[in-house]
Structures are given as structure tokens and as C-alpha cells.
Amino acid sequence: MHPVTASPSRRQSGFTALEAVIAVAILGILMAVGIPRMSGWLAATKAAGAGQFYVEGFALARTQALAHNSNSRLVFIANPGGQPDWRVDICFRATGNACDDASNDWSTPSAAAAAAPGESAAFRSIRRSAVGLPPPSLLAVTLGPDDEGEAVYFTPLGWVDGTISPRVTEVGLAPAEGKESEFRPSAVMLTLAGVATTCDPSDDIADGDSRRCPQ
């Protein structure tokens, strides 16, 4: 019996110096192309998540009004160093007072609304923190259309209360200065019927495109 030995053509050898240089060069090119795209994709994903955060606020305020047959409001609260938090309050007109910005009948996170049919958490305010959203250095969040607006009010039918102003019916979500190439701007728009949707406010969106924000 003779031992079986591999032929020279089947022997495995390591990388040569030239092959190693070529492999490193290719890897560098892939990283140079792929990392910026990945960074932009992550930024766009985070911005979309921020949009959904504010859509949830508008939707919850409307749902609370319908569920309790009460007035409700979505209040935007400054978060030092971060994006605006939001809080949903409810108010019952059973006291005879108007449920406007001057009323003391609104619920709070620790107390039910005046004249509520119970003291349970169901009749208290709900607050959500924006601490997990992208920082202002990446995402610029603006409230509109009036710069002085801090809240929007809903009727028991879920419609926006047009008698109370200024009101927030738009939330702009744009790349911060220097981040314009990271992702496209977006916005959350609230209709008079109380329905919030996301859209693209960019000027290059053609008329008739479903992504375009109402002008």
C-alpha cells in the first residue's frame, strides 16, 4: 500500500501579498459606499418612527373623545434637550363650563376629569415621552401652522374644535442643518375630521401624488 498524497494542483495555499491588498481595497470600497447608505437608512427609519409617535398622539386624543363622549385635547410639552412630548386630556361639559384652554375641568395624569363617571385611570390624562426620538441635532420638529400653538382640541364627535385657536394641526419632521442628505422631510397633518396622516412636504412632489402634503 502506498500513502495517498495530494497533487500539487490540489494543495491549498494562503493569500499572496497582492491578493491581500486587492481584498482590502475591495472591502474599503464596499464600506465607503455601504456605510453612508446604511447611515441614511437608519436616519430615515428613526424619522419615520418619530412621525408615528405624533400620529399616535393625534389618534389617541380623537379616540378618547369618542370613547368617553367627552371633549379631549392633545397638548405638546417641551422636553429640554429633546423633542416635544405629548399628553392627552379629557373634559366633560357636565359642569356647565366650556372645555377650552381656560377651563379647570380637564383631567391630569394623577386626577380624573371633573364630572367624570369614575376616578379610575380611564378618566385621567395619558402622557408619552419623546425621549426615544432622534435628537434635535438630527431631526428638527416644528409645530404648526401657528408658531404659538401648543395644543389641539377635539369635540365629542372626534372632530377638531375649530372655535379654539391657535391650534396644532401640523407636525413638521425635517433633517437638521447639515443632515439634509440623510433623509427626506416629512410631516404629520391633521384634518378637520380629526384624522392624522403622514405626507411629504417637499416641493419636488408632483401634484396628484398621494405622498404630497395638502397645500
N, C-alpha and C positions, 0 to 999 in steps of 0.2 A: 504494500500500500504506500502511495506517495501522498504527502500532505498537499492539500489544495491551496494554492496561493493566488491572490488576486492579480490579474493582469495589470500592467501599467495604466491602461485606459480606464480601469475601474477604481484605481486608487483615489481617495479623496484628498484634496489639498486645501489649505486655508486661502483666505483672500490675499491677493498681492497688494502691494502698496498702491498701485494705480487703481485697482478695483475699490479699495477702501476710500480713496479720495473721491472717486465718482459717486459712491454710495452716500458719502457725507454731503456732497454737493446736491444730489437729488433730494436728500432729506431736508436740506436747508431751503431749497426752492419750495418744497411742499409746505414747510412750516411758514415761510414768508407769505404764501398765498392763503393757506388754510386758517392761520391764527386770526388775521383781521376779519375774515368772513365769520369765523366762529364767534368772535367778539361782537360783531354786528348782530348776529343772530340772537345771542344772549341778551343784548340790549333791547332788541325789538320784542323779545319774549317778555322781558320784565316790564316794558312799557305797555304791552297788551294786558298783562296782569293788573297793572295799575288802572287801566281803563275799566276792567271788570270789577275792580274794587269799588269804583264810584258808580258804576251801573247797579251794583248790588245795593248801594245806599238809596238811590232813587227808587228802585224796585221795592225795597223793604218799606220805605215810607208810604208808598202807594198801597202796599198790601196791608199795612197796619190800619190805614184809614178804612179800607173796605172791610177788613175782618172785625173791627170794633164799631163800625158805623160812627166814626169819630173824625175829627179833623186831625191832621198829622203834619209834621214838618221835618225836613232834613236840614240839619244845621252843620255847617262846616266849621271846624275848630282848628285854629293854628297849632301846629306841632313844632315847637322850637327845634330848628335844625333839620326838620324833615318836611314831609308833605302833609296837606291838611287831613286831619281825622274827620270822621263824621258821626253824628248822633241823630237818632230818630226819636221824636217826642210825639205824644198824642194828647188831645184835648177834647173834652166833652162840653157842648154848649148848654148842658142842663142847668148850669149856674146862672144862665141869663147873660153872661159876659161873652164878648166876641173872642174867638180864638185867634188873636193876632199877636204881633210881636210884643205888645204891651201887657198881655194877659199873664196872670199869675197862676192860671189853672193847668198849665202844661205839666206833664209828667217829668220826672227826673230819673236818673239811674237808680236812686235809692228810694223814691216815693212814687206811688201811683198818681195818675192824673186826678184832679178834683172831680168829684161826682162819678168816679169810676165805679162799676158794679162790684168791685173787689179790690183787695190790696195786694193781690198776687203779682209776681214778676211780669205777668202778661200785660199789665197796665202800666208798666214802668218804661223808662227810656232805654234804648239799646244803643250802645256806643261801640264803634270799631276804631282801632288804632291803625294808622298808616305807617307804623314803624318798619314794617317789612317791605315797603315800596322803595324803588330806586331813589337815591338821594338827589337833592336839587342840582348837584354837580353833574348829574347825568340826565335827569328829567325835569323839565320846567312845567309845573302845574299851575294853570290860571283858571280863575272862576269868572264867569260872565253871564249875560252880556254886560251887566253893570259892575264896574270895579268895586262898588260899595256893597254889593250883595254878599250876604253870608248864609242865607237860608232860602228854602223854597217851601211853600205851604200847599197842602192838599185838602180838598173838600172830602166829605164822607163818601162821595161817589168816585173818588180816586183821581179827579181832575185837578190840575194846577189852579190854585186860588188866584185869579188874576187881579183881585182887589188889593192884594198886599204886595208892595214893592219897596225897595229893589229886591229882586229875587234871582237866584242862581238857577239857570236852566242850561248852562253850558260849562263843561269842564275841558279845558284845552290841555293836551299832553304833547309837548314838543321836546325835541332834543335840546339840551342845554347848550350854551355858547361853546363852540369848539367841538361839539359832538354831532353836528348836523349830518355827517356822513354815516353815523351809526345806524339810524333808523328813521323812518318817515314819521311825521307828526300825525296825530290822531285826535279825536275829540269825542266826548260823550254829549249827546244832545237830548233834551227832554221836550217832548211835545206837550201841547196844552191838555191832551188826554192823559198825561202822566206817564207815558211810555218812554223809556230811555233806550237809546241805541248808540252804537259807535259808528263813526264815519271818518272820512279823510278830508281835512280842510284845505289841502294843497291846491294851488291854482292850476296845476297841470292835470287835474282830474277833469275829464270831459263831461259836458252836460249830458245828462241821461245815464251816467254811470251810477250804479246803485251804491257805490262806495262814497260818493261825493256828499259832503255836508250841505244842508239847505242853505241857500244864500239869502 
